[in-house]
């Protein structure tokens, strides 16, 4: 088996930063030590001055395949992921057709096995009429169940109380949910449409998809989860009020109710609509500076457990539209780690906390087998970063299929230099090596 020796790295892992070497054999980390330079290896990478982190695990992405591949596909978006230090992802079921059957779920895994540069898992999707199909899910091979408790697209919205009770009482693994109260949003949408017609100012987006709509749905879902003892994960928290719903008094491994923060809700606030317009239209909406600051604070104090992207590409033509016609979502996966490192440079977060939220905690939360940590015997999912290698995000260095980013023109201080995916050096100094695909993630569940 091929061996790679990384020497002189500043290793960031499990709350510590220390200088050391890592020997990779095949897919796995064989040794971690202070002086492994005498070990023979096929490839030696001198990482002096660089920082070695566990690969990022993104628990919420939308890669658009099948059915929406003009926006992106598993191959294109996994390339962007690997270039950004994301070695593993969990992809959502709102493709076309939605992932509502085991057959459709298997189809996505088959595509990924052929085309994904990063490791992968796919959520089973919930609808108002597929509970029995959901119960066939292989819990050791599928990350979880996704419920849209706030969506007006097709039959993705699950709003039947009996069906929700069935999912929360019967599904034995993790349920992840998008929580926004649909009746509130529909009423607000109608009110603003009556006032403005199609030309609703984008600045009104958080007044339509309000903090109250988020809190009403999240609190309802959490109450339902507590009633049934459900392992429940609330995605993309966007409001200060919602942070009060979560606990930081117990270890993550013992929590049954957990939460996620996304990069855009910590980077942007409603003042940015003036310059970026519909490019930062997301659901839930980017809200006030106070919400932005409180979400960041809750992430730091462990009420919010993981950081993700909600990477959801659309074409520029689609985004450059009137309020109701412009779709929500945007590409972020290539720049999530470096965005968090920018916060580090501004003294807002430590390196160990970034690794905890982006690598360790997703692995713990989803019970991912042998990933998320730099440990002997674990998969070699690793990223080397140069913390002082400034660059500017431009169209020509964006790898997402849509070809744009809300970070376009932003100067970043740090840069990913190398990304290992299950032992394979998939990205090095701007070049992708696509000779080996990523692996299907497995989960340690009873």
WOUR-V98993 format. One record per run of one state. SS is the DSSP state (~ for helix, > for strand, _ for the rest). FROM is the first residue (numbers start at 0). LEN is the number of residues. Records with the same first field share a line. If there is no record, write none. Layout:
# WOUR-V98993
SS->FROM-LEN / FROM-LEN
This chain:
# WOUR-V98993
_->0-2 / 13-2 / 25-2 / 33-9 / 46-4 / 54-1 / 62-11 / 83-2 / 91-10 / 115-3 / 122-1 / 125-5 / 134-10 / 149-7 / 157-3 / 170-4 / 179-2 / 196-5 / 208-2 / 228-3 / 234-6 / 245-6 / 254-2 / 267-2 / 280-8 / 300-5 / 308-2 / 312-3 / 319-10 / 330-2 / 345-5 / 366-1 / 368-10 / 379-2 / 386-4 / 392-2 / 397-13 / 412-2 / 421-2 / 428-2 / 432-7 / 440-2 / 443-3
>->2-11 / 15-10 / 27-6 / 42-4 / 50-4 / 55-7 / 85-6 / 118-4 / 123-2 / 144-5 / 156-1 / 174-5 / 231-3 / 256-6 / 305-3 / 310-2 / 329-1 / 367-1 / 378-1 / 381-5 / 390-2 / 410-2 / 414-7 / 423-5 / 430-2 / 439-1 / 442-1
~->73-10 / 101-14 / 130-4 / 160-10 / 181-15 / 201-7 / 210-18 / 240-5 / 251-3 / 262-5 / 269-11 / 288-12 / 315-4 / 332-13 / 350-16 / 394-3
